[in-house]
Amino acid sequence: MRVLVSAIRDVRSSLADADESAIIEDMANLQLDENEARVVAELLGSAISDLGYEIANTDSADYRDGLKSKKATAAAVLKRLEEASA
């Protein structure tokens, strides 16, 4: 058990020391095959639709603003995905 805890601490430490820009760059270079891109696009479309409903039905202005931001980000990613697939 101590070895596992030590290993987890080492991983956390390594991640904390990692260059954040390199991590972001790796995430930006995600490659999807045609089927994967279609599935991700469908999921984003569904999430965008769900966010619209949630935005309309929330009473908290701060929460609504956060949801609007998420919806805009998801829509931008979906647009880029669709443009790359065209």
Stockholm file with secondary structure:
# STOCKHOLM 1.0

chainA/1-86         MRVLVSAIRDVRSSLADADESAIIEDMANLQLDENEARVVAELLGSAISDLGYEIANTDSADYRDGLKSKKATAAAVLKRLEEASA
#=GR chainA/1-86 SS CHHHHHHHHHHHHHHHHSCHHHHHHHHHTCCCCHHHHHHHHHHHHHHHHHHHHHHHTCCCHHHHHHHHHHHHHHHHHHHHHHHHHC
#=GC SS_cons        CHHHHHHHHHHHHHHHHSCHHHHHHHHHTCCCCHHHHHHHHHHHHHHHHHHHHHHHTCCCHHHHHHHHHHHHHHHHHHHHHHHHHC
//
